Amino acid sequence: MFRLGWFLGNGFGMQPWYGNWAGRSMTDWTQPGLYVDLTTSLERAGFDLLFIEDTSMIEDTYGGSMETTLKYGMMAPKNDPIPLVPLLTAASEHIGVVATMSTIQYPPFLAARSMVTLDHLTRGRVGMNVVTSVTHRVAQNFGYDKHFEHSERYAMAEEWMDIVSQLWESWEPDALVHDQLEPRYADHTKVKTIDFEGKYLSCRGPLNTIPGPQRRPVVAQAGNSVPGRELAARHADTMLALAKSPEEMKALRKDMDERLIKHGRKPGDLKILFMAIPYLADTESEAQARFDRYDAAKKDQENVEKRLWQLSYVSGGVVDYAKYDLDGPVPQELGNGETTTAKSWLADSANITLRDLAEGPTNYGMEFVGTSDSIASQMGDVMEEAGGDGFLLYPEMTRRSIIEVCDGLAPELRRRGLIRDGYAHKTFRENLLDF
Ligand SMILES: Cc1cc2nc3c(=O)[nH]c(=O)nc-3n(C[C@H](O)[C@H](O)[C@H](O)COP(=O)(O)O)c2cc1C
């Protein structure tokens, strides 16, 4: 059995808003309706979690202008996902909802408090995706001249997570007395300051709210570089990963097992979810035709432009891909953003043109093409071979995909006993770590 998550890759932002199946997203994306439909469908299907990306900028790296960003709605505009979370959990009963928080956007006290507040409001079904943010434009929105260098921002993130974790433990489990007669609400000797003094951050504590149902909300981490892996090994319950094959999945799992043990944790304490994109249809040939159409469309000028924009974003706003000749070599600069993603996208690009790269595979994870039945069996085979913990599905965000995945693919996975057919526990962490 494995876990299933849905990656809402453009957060509480613009979902496909033009073309087939866009519905009324152009105007309705700011409202909760689509996300509520998504959450209830995922729960019906037996998903473990919904994962909400977030970023806070309007990019202008590509072409030195916001034109492309705002023409297509590339990662902007976007609403804050945190207030959306309780609306989603109010409409559901079991599924976990993970919202993203950046270590350069939130002071750790605010993050710790906000997550515990959500833990109360969701009755123990919230998770926090810890990210270090990707581009200079984000950093500049939060008072910095430019984004921190990769290793430095992970060093800050380690301190940030230490503070958040200590605040979550700043009330001892038996601190609440709840004696109405005496009266005594809490035992002040069991509520402790943390007095954290780091190189980048400091915090006195204790947290000014009581622990929620999970005490420690689920922590997710998505960076796959060495410092990203270390952060996950120390703090995370789940990690998101990009891998192209069962071999790469196994190698990451082995590496993470060693890191977990080094930090005094057990391999089973961290569930690794691998990104995967399903291309579903009623027959194999229709699915293949759908994939081929999608593949051929990569050559459209619009898609080439979007891809170059994404390369600029992933570089951390360091490389402007609009400046390079499409028929010339690919600049090999990794930049300072999502370095593992950049490495994977630039792998084997030394001898091809920028156009080849822009028209080539998108590398957002494994791609599965077929009917519900055949994709369910492909997913089962990959998990069996790789011994992985689960998939984070990243389909196009339309109501059509929700139905295809939740009422087509997921029942096939369930029929095979590959995913859960219910939720044994009340809290997200208990369900996530159940097997
Ligand atoms: C699947 C996935 C999801 C991510 N989600 C976010 C996000 O929501 N917000 C964000 O700022 N960064 C996000 N990132 C970026 C990472 O959290 C990380 O900060 C960045 O990729 C640096 O990673 P590295 O350790 O691989 O260099 C995501 C990365 C991946 C692979």
The ligand as an SDF file (V2000), in Angstrom:
LIG
                    3D

 31 33  0  0  0  0  0  0  0  0999 V2000
    7.7380   19.4710   -5.4680 C   0  0  0  0  0  0  0  0  0  0  0  0
    8.2920   20.7880   -5.0360 C   0  0  0  0  0  0  0  0  0  0  0  0
    7.4380   21.7210   -4.4390 C   0  0  0  0  0  0  0  0  0  0  0  0
    7.9280   22.9580   -4.0170 C   0  0  0  0  0  0  0  0  0  0  0  0
    7.0680   23.8640   -3.4900 N   0  0  0  0  0  0  0  0  0  0  0  0
    7.5450   25.1150   -3.2140 C   0  0  0  0  0  0  0  0  0  0  0  0
    6.6640   26.1360   -2.7790 C   0  0  0  0  0  0  0  0  0  0  0  0
    5.4650   25.9160   -2.6090 O   0  0  0  0  0  0  0  0  0  0  0  0
    7.1750   27.3690   -2.5400 N   0  0  0  0  0  0  0  0  0  0  0  0
    8.5050   27.6600   -2.6800 C   0  0  0  0  0  0  0  0  0  0  0  0
    8.9140   28.7990   -2.4350 O   0  0  0  0  0  0  0  0  0  0  0  0
    9.3760   26.6950   -3.0590 N   0  0  0  0  0  0  0  0  0  0  0  0
    8.9090   25.4530   -3.3360 C   0  0  0  0  0  0  0  0  0  0  0  0
    9.7650   24.4960   -3.7530 N   0  0  0  0  0  0  0  0  0  0  0  0
   11.1920   24.7930   -3.6620 C   0  0  0  0  0  0  0  0  0  0  0  0
   11.8450   24.0170   -2.5240 C   0  0  0  0  0  0  0  0  0  0  0  0
   11.1190   24.0130   -1.3620 O   0  0  0  0  0  0  0  0  0  0  0  0
   13.2730   24.4390   -2.2270 C   0  0  0  0  0  0  0  0  0  0  0  0
   13.3130   25.6120   -1.4270 O   0  0  0  0  0  0  0  0  0  0  0  0
   14.0230   24.7110   -3.4720 C   0  0  0  0  0  0  0  0  0  0  0  0
   13.6530   23.7420   -4.4230 O   0  0  0  0  0  0  0  0  0  0  0  0
   15.5080   24.5840   -3.2550 C   0  0  0  0  0  0  0  0  0  0  0  0
   15.6750   23.2570   -3.3920 O   0  0  0  0  0  0  0  0  0  0  0  0
   17.0330   22.5210   -3.4820 P   0  0  0  0  0  0  0  0  0  0  0  0
   17.2960   22.0730   -2.0870 O   0  0  0  0  0  0  0  0  0  0  0  0
   16.7310   21.3970   -4.3810 O   0  0  0  0  0  0  0  0  0  0  0  0
   18.0480   23.4710   -4.0300 O   0  0  0  0  0  0  0  0  0  0  0  0
    9.3000   23.2640   -4.1870 C   0  0  0  0  0  0  0  0  0  0  0  0
   10.1680   22.3100   -4.7760 C   0  0  0  0  0  0  0  0  0  0  0  0
    9.6660   21.0930   -5.2160 C   0  0  0  0  0  0  0  0  0  0  0  0
   10.6170   20.1150   -5.8600 C   0  0  0  0  0  0  0  0  0  0  0  0
  1  2  1  0
  2  3  1  0
  2 30  2  0
  3  4  2  0
  4  5  1  0
  4 28  1  0
  5  6  2  0
  6  7  1  0
  6 13  1  0
  7  8  2  0
  7  9  1  0
  9 10  1  0
 10 11  2  0
 10 12  1  0
 12 13  2  0
 13 14  1  0
 14 15  1  0
 14 28  1  0
 15 16  1  0
 16 17  1  0
 16 18  1  0
 18 19  1  0
 18 20  1  0
 20 21  1  0
 20 22  1  0
 22 23  1  0
 23 24  1  0
 24 25  2  0
 24 26  1  0
 24 27  1  0
 28 29  2  0
 29 30  1  0
 30 31  1  0
M  END
$$$$
